Amino acid sequence: MKKMALNKTNLVIIIFLELAGIFLWKNYGYHWPKIVRYVILTACLVPLGIIDYKQRIIPNKILLVMTGIRAVLLAGDMLVYPDYKWELIVSAFCGMAIGFVTFLLAYFLSRKSIGLGDVKMVAVIGFYLGLSQIWSAMVTGLILAGIFSCIQLARKKVSMKDFIPLAPFLSAGTILIMLLGM
């Protein structure tokens, strides 16, 4: 498998998104653990989207590292907000379960047109966003993918039989809902 080097353009995109995110999230009055969680999620989603676009794969190693980081952050959230520890746990794990089950069902119903990497990625996104935001992230990502697909079909750049990588749109949708404070 060809490894992707983090070129200057990708690095600039990540830095821009991080700075924009920190500015906006701070303006929403988010508590610092949520800002840290969103910054880490954004920093991981951009490379995942780029890798899937270029190589049509979502590396399990990155998803496992993201899951481990989120588990540590969740433990930190529970220390900072002990009165809400059960709500934090339920939200994170339900977000993960909803993302996983929804996309696993889509994987089977689409006759495996959606990849298992997408299923795992949405589960990890759900773990980060929680129960309240996973639906918005999934729907926004799928709408972006649909718009892109329609434009490409109209331009005759793709046909109905072609596959498009979903991770860039799931990443963009997730980052968009985070930046908009949804």
HELIX and SHEET records of a PDB file:
HELIX    1   1 LYS A    8  ASN A   27  1                                  20    
HELIX    2   2 TRP A   32  GLN A   55  1                                  24    
HELIX    3   3 ASN A   60  VAL A   80  1                                  21    
HELIX    4   4 PRO A   82  TYR A   84  5                                   3    
HELIX    5   5 LYS A   85  LEU A  109  1                                  25    
HELIX    6   6 LEU A  116  LEU A  129  1                                  14    
HELIX    7   7 ILE A  134  ALA A  154  1                                  21    
HELIX    8   8 ALA A  167  LEU A  179  1                                  13    
END                                                                             
